Amino acid sequence: MKCRTIFYTSLGRLFMIDSGEDEDKFEKFMQPITSSLDTLKNMLNNKSMFNEEETKKALIGISRDLRGLVYSFISRSNIMIFFNWIYPTYTPVFHAAIDLWFNDPQVTTPVLKLYAEFVHNRSQRLQFDISSPNGILLFRDASKLLVNYGTKILMIRDIPSDRLYAMKLKGISICFSILKLALSGSYVNFGVFELYGDTALKDALSTFIKLILSISITDILEYPKLSQSYYVLLECIAQDHMKFLANLEPTVFLYIISSISEGLNSLDNVCTSCCSALDHIVSYIFKEISKQNKKKSYEVNCLMELKPEIFQQMLSTIMNIIMFEDCRNQWSMSRPLLGLILLNEDYFNELRRNIISQQPIEKQTTMNRLFDYLMRDIERNLLAKNRDRFTQNVSTFRRELSDFQKGSVPCNNDMMNMMN
């Protein structure tokens, strides 16, 4: 069954060679799938015709076929023809499938993966005319599917641990991918949703929060596909929808911050997304605190007062990685570090004194000089020029520290334990 996706990808590419922009030829090309979908619609609408196993099998096959076709449609003209063909005539079929079989991953996985491909702005193919509402319609439809699936999957209780990923976490991971691809596709002006009272964006983001709160941080980090899709989505939300995160309940926001803190020690791609998300969050908090009128928002006050030590812990973690570990994503690590230092200046100075005091007396002057260089010419702001200068300082700090440590190896473990 899985080979059908590859087969239809090949068929789609062959079709595009000569007939990619011909709508009449497209209709003929899609006729077998069109007939199958029409039959499925009738079966779902007429319970007397309904054979569950046959319907499931047909739906799974069609979802895989369409996913292969959508993957192959890399030009704007191709995907526009496909969009007009499937929406709104046949998209209700997939929503009905989620309603009926939300607890069957054999059905939901192909449907969710189809939508993940559909909303993916691969090769900038999803470029709608300025007068077209199709970008908004596509997001609303994907949001509706995501919210429907998320709401129903949370109703399933007492899933055996050996079935947790297959029954729940895999589908949630794909939902995270759908939302991330839709949010970062650059084909929707998300400001219009709030402006016109449309809850599609808010509902999708709220469902994301409900889903992530139903998963332990241990499970997030245990499953690579889940952790990658979660942290990439979180990075996207922190970049473009930080106000939504700031307005969450403080305990919910703390959970998200805790997940970032745990992810800093993960694989490179996860760690990079964690650093980027943390950078956006810390930058937002710092800018709110630094406003000229000094009117700090209630949300920021709550965030900083609930558990300030978690930001201090992340500052220690990043410093520890930069100073003592094989840091292959040094640039990513340096971006949130400056904001963390500016938010926790007293703690950073204390940390600095403790690290220096761990050195032999004859080495303390050199270590103090290295920390001086780290903050050389750094101003108390997060402007691009200042951040770039700090990133350069981190690079020099790490290089000189590496040379310095070669003569101070016995002290490294003490310093690492102190920072941890």
Buried (B, 14 or more C-beta within 10 A) or exposed (E): EEEBBEEBBEBBBEBBEEBBBBEEBBEEBBEEBBEBBEBBBEBBEEEEEEEEEEBBBBBBBBBBBBBBBBBBBBBBBBBBBBBEBBBEEBBBBBBBBBEBBBBBBEBBBBBBBBBBBBBBBBEEBBEBEEEEEBBBBBBBBBBBBBBBBBBBBBEEEEBEEEEBBBBBBBBBBBBBBBBBBBBBBEBBEBEEBEEEEBEBBBBBBBBBBBBBEBBEBEBBBEBEBBBBBBBBBBBBBBBEBBEBBBEBEBEBBBBBBBBBBBBBBBEEBBBBBBBBBBBBBBBBBBBBBEEEEEEBBEBBEBBBEBBEEBBBBBBBBBBBBBBBEEBEEEEBBBBBBBBBBBBBEEBBEEBBEEBBEBBEEEBBEBBBEBBEBBBEEBEEBBEEEBBEBBBEBBBEBBEBBEEBBEEBEEBEEEBBEBBE
